[in-house]
Amino acid sequence: MLHYAVVFFVIALVAALFGFGGIAAGAAGIAKILFFVFVILAVASFIMGAIRKG
């Protein structure tokens, strides 16, 4: 999931470089959502792993 967030971030940078503001904003928004979903799932995974070991 983090990979897709980085891909959309790169797409947003390239689109902004070429002047496609709407596409850049959309790709940046998708990248932000995917990044936060990744962070939430990673934290949940670490907590569940700590509970199982402890």
ABEGO torsion letter per residue (X at the ends): XAAAAAAAAAAAAAAAAAGBAAAAAAAAAAAAAAAAAAAAAAAAAAAAAAAAAX
